[in-house]
Amino acid sequence: MLKLMKLELKKHKMGWYWKGALIASFLIIVLIGLISYVEEQDLKEAFSTFDEMFTAMSVMVRVVFVIFAAVLIGKLIINEYNNKTISIMFTYPVPRKKLIAAKLLLIMGITFITILISNVTVIAVFIALNSVLHIIPGTPSMELLINEGIQMLIQGLSAAGISMIPLYFGMRKKSVAATIVSSFILITLLNNNGGFYISSFIVIPITLGIIGLLIAYMSFRNVENVDVV
């Protein structure tokens, strides 16, 4: 399986993804800074505690990389069906399910890793800047940082599963656009409802993550017996 995943990485050349992830992380830092600055000018506090700030950052990171995952699904799976290049892969002496599973595991793995790296980077940069700019008074406690690390792992894993939900809509019409649009709708419903983050209830993203994994399985459970059209 790892060998198939490495072949996929070489085949699709993921440089564009890593550059996009770096730019996205930078923009999240800038956006958080702008929100804090604008609110300060209005004599308001956008974030009164480190916990609130970390939650907002974590939500932004997940939103960005669930959309990135939809782009990966479009590139690694939907486009290959549309271009009929998937039929070449299916001539390999490897079960079709294993080939598709390698693609899906690669997408979920990349999504999980980039969510973790981006979260750590964004939070580390913010803490460094906050020590100079004093956006939030004081410094985050070690207990808070440990709890945030645990949340990162859980939310990252659930986001990797959630990123599979748009696969269902993309495969129905073999449409990259449908895949990406459905990811936008999904994260909008999940992450913000009048300023209230639904995903803060950990059971919800975990449940959706499991649903995403089931959708991934259901989308390709009959792939051995279905012709590429």
Residue pairs with C-beta under 8 A, 6 or more apart in sequence:
1 98
1 101
1 102
1 105
4 94
4 98
4 99
4 102
5 102
5 105
5 106
5 109
8 76
8 102
8 103
8 106
9 106
12 75
12 76
14 110
17 68
17 72
17 110
17 114
20 68
21 65
21 68
21 114
21 117
21 118
24 64
24 65
24 68
24 118
25 61
25 118
25 121
25 122
28 57
28 60
28 61
28 64
28 118
28 122
29 122
29 125
29 126
31 60
32 53
32 56
32 57
32 60
32 122
32 126
33 129
33 135
35 46
36 46
36 47
36 135
38 46
39 45
39 46
40 46
40 135
47 53
47 56
47 135
47 136
48 136
49 136
50 136
50 138
50 140
50 144
51 144
53 126
53 135
53 136
54 123
54 140
54 144
54 148
55 197
55 200
57 119
57 122
57 123
57 126
58 119
58 148
58 151
58 152
58 155
59 191
59 192
59 197
59 199
60 122
61 115
61 118
61 119
61 122
62 115
62 155
62 156
62 159
62 187
62 191
62 199
63 187
63 191
64 118
65 111
65 114
65 115
65 118
65 159
65 163
66 111
66 159
66 162
66 163
66 183
66 186
66 187
67 180
67 183
67 184
67 187
68 111
68 114
69 107
69 108
69 110
69 111
69 160
69 163
69 164
69 166
69 183
70 163
70 166
70 170
70 179
70 180
70 182
70 183
71 180
72 107
72 110
72 111
73 107
73 163
73 164
73 166
73 167
73 170
73 179
74 170
74 176
74 179
74 180
75 176
76 103
76 106
76 107
77 86
77 100
77 103
77 104
77 167
77 170
77 171
78 170
78 171
78 174
78 175
78 176
78 179
79 85
79 176
80 86
80 89
81 171
81 174
81 228
82 174
82 176
84 228
86 228
87 228
89 99
90 96
90 99
90 228
92 99
95 224
96 220
96 223
96 224
97 220
97 221
97 223
97 224
100 220
100 223
101 220
104 164
104 167
104 216
104 220
107 163
107 164
108 160
108 161
108 163
108 164
109 160
111 159
111 160
111 163
112 156
112 157
112 159
112 160
115 152
115 155
115 156
115 159
115 160
116 152
116 153
116 156
119 152
119 156
120 152
123 148
126 135
127 139
127 140
129 135
130 136
130 139
131 139
140 148
151 202
154 202
154 205
154 206
155 199
155 202
155 205
157 209
158 202
158 205
158 206
158 208
158 209
159 205
159 209
160 209
161 208
161 209
161 210
161 211
161 212
161 213
162 186
162 190
162 205
162 208
162 209
162 212
163 183
163 212
164 212
164 213
164 215
164 216
165 182
165 183
165 186
165 208
165 211
165 212
165 215
166 178
166 179
166 180
166 182
166 183
166 186
167 179
167 215
167 216
167 219
168 182
168 215
168 218
168 219
169 175
169 178
169 179
169 181
169 182
170 176
170 178
170 179
170 182
171 219
172 178
189 198
190 198
190 199
190 204
190 205
190 208
191 197
191 198
191 199
192 198
198 204
199 205
